[in-house]
């Protein structure tokens, strides 16, 4: 019937009228169709008002004791900024490149769509996109990236709604915080910190242009994986900015001449990974994983950046010195012998990551000459000379390498343009390490390291590993003796003695297998004599000794009630031992160790605040007497190497049977630091690798760094212990109970 009516109308009108009628009819049909599509697809759209409460996933940030960011947790690495924190140059670069009519259009740029269609038809492919920033924002926040008519139509509708409700600055801010910029970074602030280790406000023009060009194609224009493509894209952004009069042509040319220079920061909490992991576990247990990884907590920690850096350097040097003392273990493998590929096509997993100075990376030996070797690192090459291999005892790289060898190298410098690396030969130490630093008067954990490589093993040997501590345990025995009325100058008989045990008679021996007769307690502890320590524990009782150790905060379940306890047979964590030692410089008071001062949510509301918790352990007089005894260990005992510090310090070495564990726990008037070196499996560090040789140098390096250019502190209320000329002390270190089998 409708068709009949239309036919009659057409037959009864002029040609012009017929044309007008047909046009009106088509317009009506189109409007009807659009209305239908609007009704159907609008029902699936989110309410535009939801943007007001929309909060993208943001990172949880960890702050040091002075307010600097030291780590983060996130599913999406994003740092939210306000409109005022977005540099005008960046806003100009985005508009010039992504949406030239951003300030004037109302969500959809129809002129841009027409221009893109023309270019696509000329190129016979999709040569240019036509989505506005508003359309991109609607897609980023609420819509899927699928390519379909329905999604595109919804995108247009939602973009128009966004423009009705929000200002251009609000839209720009949301876009800058939401857009993905590659390598796990969301938003321009996070990208600036990742690619350049800078905040947005500190970026140069050419750096801003590089970031502004990334959304076009994150893989093709990645400055890490495809630096040449990234540079061309950067230059295109600078040209667009000049064309749109956002910058002058001269500024554009200067920016294009600048080299492509990155300073890529690692996303991992590389400064203090074990410290950060302890906090992550605590936060997830208390607040849940979603709050930690998506809601943006602000965690104000006790970590001190300078102390952690000093600890990292001291541990690194100490382990490398130890490892090189024990010689070169050879290359990891040879790809040619194992038929893993050719020199030209072989690819190693390490080469997927950008080379960063200070990091270690596997390299492939390509060719060898008597005085040098050419090493391949993916797209990069490096050269090893005689100087780089001198520590191995070999005089020539040709005596170490063959083509096809895989070995570990330390990256010293990176030349991105020439694709060259300056490297040093390394090998991965097999030994483990741990260190804890406490501020004695507050209990704040200022630095922590729990192993050689967090990426290889997240097991924290500072908090989770129970290790025998050798003579480092003896100060607790002497504390008990002093608290029971003895004094440092009281004497004890260092002579052969036997005690009954399940295996028969047990006769403890001194490290030097000698006995010195009547000696003072000060001399006995300074020289780390085993027999006097066992006699003291026997005199006052093992159970009482355990009671004292518990007062110091040691919760280990491994305090067996046997006399070898005096020689460190019990297994205790480094954190508990270090915290226990902090009682001595703290005048007998123990402050419970803590990682966190305060936690707030993203808007600053306090979620928790951890105040100082105090435990009285000893009388002031006993604590000060123990400080005097432990200073004697440094002045004329087993830790005399520490005299190089030329300032008041105190502490105790520790070595276990067969040199399996090396300890030093010591303190200045304000800081207590514990160091442990050993293997995860009970294995000897090597003959002579005692606490004074293996752990103490690490401790000394750390203290030297954190006290450099600072006035020396003095222990309150103590005199410097004078060396008694009648007490000639050996400098040999202890190996508590070496060769003994403790009774069961």
C-alpha positions, 0 to 999 in steps of 0.5 A: 500500500505504501509503495502504491501511495509513493508511486501515485505521488511521484506520478503526479508531480514535476521532475524537480518535485520528484527529486525533492521528494526522493531526497526527503524520503531518503533523509527520513529513512536515514534519520529513522535508521539513526534513531533506531540505532541510537535507541538500540546502542545507547542502552549499552552505553555507560552513563557519562556521569560515571566519568566523575567517579571513574578512577583508573588503576593506580600504583601503590607507592613506597616512600623513603624516610625522607619522602622520596619514592623508592618502590611501587606495586601495580597491575598497571603502572600509572601515576595520576597527574592534574591538568596543571602538572601536564606541560603545555608543550606536551598538550600541544604535541598531543593536539598537533599529532592526534587531534588538531581540532581538539579545542573546537570540535564537539567530540567527533571531527567530521572534517578529519574523518573526510580527510582520512577517507580521502587519504585512505582511498588514495593510498588504497589502505588505512593510511590515517586515523580519524578518532579524536582524543575524546573518542580515544578516551571513551574507548580507553575508559569504557569501550572495547578496542574491537573494530566493528560498526556497533563499537564505532557508533557507540564511540561517537555517541559516547564522545558527544556525551563526554563533550557535553558534560566535561571541559576540554582540560578535564578531557585532556587530563583523563586522556593523559592519565589513561593512555597506554604508552608501552612497556607496562606504562599507563599515562604520560607521567609514568612513561616519563619516569620509565623512559627517561627517569624524569618527571613530566615537568623536567622533560625536554622538547624532544623527549616530550615529542617522543612520548607524544608519538607513541600512541600511534603504534606502541611496538613499531615506535618503541624507543627501546626495541625500534629506536630508529622508528622512534626517532622518525616518529619523534621528528614527525611530531616536532614537524607537526607542532611547527606546522600547527604553530605550537613551536617555532620551526627553529625549535623543531629543527633543534629538537630533531638534531638532538640524539635519542637518549633514554635513561630507562628505569627498571619497574622492579623495586631495584633499590631494596627489593627484599624490603619492598617484598616484605612490605607487599606481603604485609599489605596484601595480608592486611588490606588485600591484593586489590587495594595494594595493586589497584587502589593506590595506597601511599606507604611511608616506610623507614627505608633510608635511601643512602643507607640502602645504597651503601648496603647494596654497594658493600654487599656487592663488593664483598661477594665479588671479592669473595667469589674472585678469591675462589677463582674463575669457574669457566664459561656457562656453555658453548652454543656450537658444541651444544648445537644451540644455533649459529653465531649469527642467529643465536638469541639469548633471553637476556637480550630481550631487555635493554642493556642498562649500565650496572646490570649483568647480561649473558654475552656470546663470544663471536671471535677470539684474538690473543689480546681481545675477544668480540662479544655479542649482546643481541643488537649490541657488541662489546670487546674484552681485553687482557685487563678485563680478565686479569682477575681470573689469573689468565693473561689472555682472553684466548686462554679463557674463551672460544667462539660460541662460549656464553659467559656473564658480563657486567655492562659499564657503558651503553652507546645507543647510536653505535650499538656498542657496550663497554663490559667487564667479565663477571661470574654469578656468585654462588654464595648468598648474603644478607644484611639488616640495618636498624636505627637503634633508638627507633627500631626503624629498619633503614636498609635490608638485603636478603640474598644475591639476586631477588629475580632468581630467589625471593627468599629473604635470608634476613627474615626467613632463614634460620642460621647458626650464628656461632660466636655472635651468640656469645654476647647474650651469655656474657650479658647474663653473667654481668646481670648476675653480678659479674663485671668485665674485669672478673676472671674465669678459668680457660682450661679443659673441661668436659660435660656429659651428653647423649653421645658421651663426654663433650669437651669444647675446644677453643679455635686455636686448641689452646688454653690460657688459664685465668683470663678476664671476661673482657679478654675471653669475649674479645678473643672469642674463647669458646671454653669460658663461654660454655662455662658461664652458661653452665654456671648460670644455667642453660634455661636461664640463658634461653630466658635472657635471649627471649628477653632480647626479642629472639622468638626462634623455636630452635633454642635447644636447652644444651650447652653448645647454645653458648657457641651459637648452635641455635638457628636464629634469623639475622633480623632478630639477631640484629634487633637483639644487639640494638639493645646494647647501644640503646641503654638496655631498651629494645625498640621493636623493629618496623618497616612502616611508619604510616599508610594512607589511601590515595587521597591521604586518609590515614589507614594505619600509623605505627608508633614506637614500641618499647621493651625494657630488657636490661639495666642501663649499667649492664647494657653499658658494660656490654658495650664496653666488652664489645668495643674490646672485640674491635679494639684488641680482639677478633674484629680489629679490622674495624679500627680502620674506621677510626671511630667508636664502634662495637660488635662481634664476629661469628663463624660456625662449624666447617666455615659454613656461616660467617657473621658480624653484628656491630653498632655505632652509637646510633645504628646497628647492622648485621651481616651474614654470608653463607650458602642456602645448603650447608656448605663450607665457605672455604678454609679460613673464611671466618666472620672477620674475613668474610662478613666484617669487611662488608660491615666496615664498607657499609659503616665507612660509607654512611659515616663519611663526612660526618662527625664521629659519635661517642657512646654515652656514659662510656670511657674508651676501653684501654688496652691492658698491657698484661693482656696480650691478645691474639688477632686470630678470628674465631671459628666457634666450635670448629670440629665439634659435634654438639650433643643431642 
